[in-house]
Amino acid sequence: MIQLPAKHSATGNTIFSVMSAMAQQYNAINLSQGFPDFNIDEQLSQFLAKATTDGYNQYAPMPGLPLLRQAIAADLHRRYNIGVDADAEITVTPGATYGIYTALSAVLQPGDEVIIFEPAYDSYIPNIEMNGAKAIPIALTVPDYGVDWNKVKEAITPATKAIVVNTPNNPTGAIWSKEDWDTLAELVRDTDLVIVSDEVYEQLVFDGAKHYSVLEHAELRARSFALYSFGKSYNNTGWKMGYAVAPAEYTVAFRRLHQFLVFTVNTPAQYALAWHIASGSAMQVRPLMEQKRNYFLELMKQTPFTIHQPAKGSYFQLASYERISDLPDMEFAQWLTQEHGVATIPVSAFYHNKKDDKIVRFCFAKKEETLQLAVERLTKLSAR
Ligand SMILES: Cc1ncc(COP(=O)(O)O)c(C=O)c1O
C-alpha cells in the first residue's frame, strides 16, 4: 500500500464514537455523546416534509437560501439587538464543525499558531493541524474553568494568527462574561489575531445568565468569525445544519473555500428552518434544557459523585468521582459503562496531554426517564 500522510495528530476514532459504541455493546444508557434523545418540534418536522413535497429538492444558492439568511439576521437582531447583513455576512453551513474548519482554513497558513483553551471540543486541534498550523493549548483553571489571562498574554507570539473561543463551553458548562471579552479585546488590540468564536450553545444558558456573543462586542466583531449550530438550538443535531457570521471581507474569504468544499447545503432543511424561525413559534430550548439540568442535578444528589459547579450553559454537567474511585478517568468511564450501564465521557479526552482531573462529563439533554434510569444505576455506586 502507498503510505498516505497523517494530516493531524489525533489517532483512532473520536472519544464520542468510542463511548457510544461501548454504550451499545454493553446496553448502557448513553449520557456520553451530546445529542437529545427526544423528538424535535412537530412544526419543524412538518416543514421539512412540506419542503420536499413542495419540490424544494435541488441545489440552493452557494451562501445559503436568502430566506433562511434573512430569518437568521432577524433572529440575531431580536436576540442580540445587532444588525447583521444577511447577504454579505451570513453563510449557511453543514453544521458548526464545518464552519470552524472553514474559518480556520480561511485564516491559516502553514507554521501559524492558534491558541485554544482546554478542555476543548475535540475537532479544534485536528482542524488547526490539517491546515499545517500548530495548536497552542492553554488549560482553563479547575474547577471553575476560567481563563488565566497571564497565560494567554504569554502565549501570543508573532506566529499567533487566531484564538478559538467556545462559550457556553463544551465540556465544562462555563460561560464567558462581558469582562472576559473585554480582556481579550485588550490583549489582541495591537495584533492581527482573528477570533474564531464557537457559540453553538448560545441558546442554552441557565439561571437567568446572559450569553455574550462576540457579535455584540463591536471591536472584536470586526475581527471574528462566529459559528452556530441549528442542531443545538432546535434539537436536531443529525441534520448537521449551522451558519457562520463574519464581516463582509472575512465572509468573502470563507465562501472562497466554501464554494469548493461543499458549494451548498441541504435545500429542504434550509426551507424548513427558515419557515420555523420566521414563524416565531419554535419550541424554546432554553427553559426545556434548564429544567433537564435541574432535574439531573437533583437526582445526582443521591449518588457519590461530586458536582463542583452546576453547568451555567450547554448540554453538559461535569462530575468528579473522587469519592468513588482512583482509576484514571478513561478506565473509570469504561468501568462505569461495562459494570454499571451508564456511558459518560472522560474529560481527559478534551486535553491534548490527557490531563486527568478524575472528572467525567454527563449529557443531560435527555428525556427525564432516561436521566432517571441512568441515575438509578449510579446510586448503586458507593463512596469509598
Ligand atoms: C463546542 C461544539 N462545537 C461544535 C459542535 C458541532 O456542531 P455541529 O453538529 O453543528 O457540527 C459541537 C457538537 O457537539 C460542540 O459541542
The ligand as an ORCA input file, in Angstrom:
! r2SCAN-3c Opt
* xyz 0 1
  C     -18.426     23.056     21.194
  C     -19.032     22.426     19.985
  N     -18.804     22.977     18.784
  C     -19.333     22.444     17.658
  C     -20.130     21.322     17.717
  C     -20.653     20.707     16.453
  O     -21.772     21.278     15.942
  P     -22.375     20.675     14.578
  O     -23.020     19.376     14.911
  O     -23.324     21.707     14.118
  O     -21.219     20.486     13.653
  C     -20.378     20.713     18.936
  C     -21.180     19.479     18.992
  O     -21.163     18.726     19.937
  C     -19.825     21.289     20.100
  O     -20.038     20.738     21.306
*
